[in-house]
Amino acid sequence: MSEVILASASKTRADMLKSAGLSFQIQPARVDEETLKTALVADACPPINIADALAELKARAVSYLHPNALVIGADQLLVHKGAVFSKANDKTEAAHILKALSGTTHTLISAAVIYQNGQAIWRTTDKANLTVRPLSDDFIDGYLDTLGSDAFWSVGCYQLEGLGAQLFTKIDGNHFTVLGLPLLPLLDFFRRIGCMPL
């Protein structure tokens, strides 16, 4: 049975896979995803294709190092009013993102690609729509103070499984997709190839 490697530093993705019973190793991909993302956005590439391309970039990089392994690359994009958002680098940027999302609906796109022997052998994408309640400046300031640097881990400055749940009035879509991984189709793939029990 082939070794499975998660090409991501995301603790949330690792926790999802571990909780679901998949045996895997972790090796974050050393890639310049921001440069690729910026180029694809500039070329008006559809956001769902950008998420897929970024997931593939990570899977491919680690697959070259471990050709026999099944390497999972994953990425998530936030799209709001046609614009692709990036993670905040500091509290000021985080506050700007939350003010933009306040009182509106945005889309999270999660993608996963599996590589083996330097080739993509499986891929999927999924979307979820999230509606943020109107947020006051005081709430945003207090929320970011409480969250601290954790606000910079996710593109929308929230972790839905924690304090970030306070931000929303409605979520349409799969819970795992919101957390950053289309987990159910991924697990189905691993069952079909014998890496997990049927």
Secondary structure, DSSP 8 states (H G I E B T S, - for coil): ---EEE----HHHHHHHHHTT---EE------HHHHHHHHHHTT--HHHHHHHHHHHHHHHHHHHSTTSEEEEEEEEEEETTEEE---SSHHHHHHHHHHHTTSEEEEEEEEEEEETTEEEEEEEEEEEEEE----HHHHHHHHHHHGGGGGSSTTS--TTTGGGGGEEEEES-HHHHHT--HHHHHHHHHHTTSS--
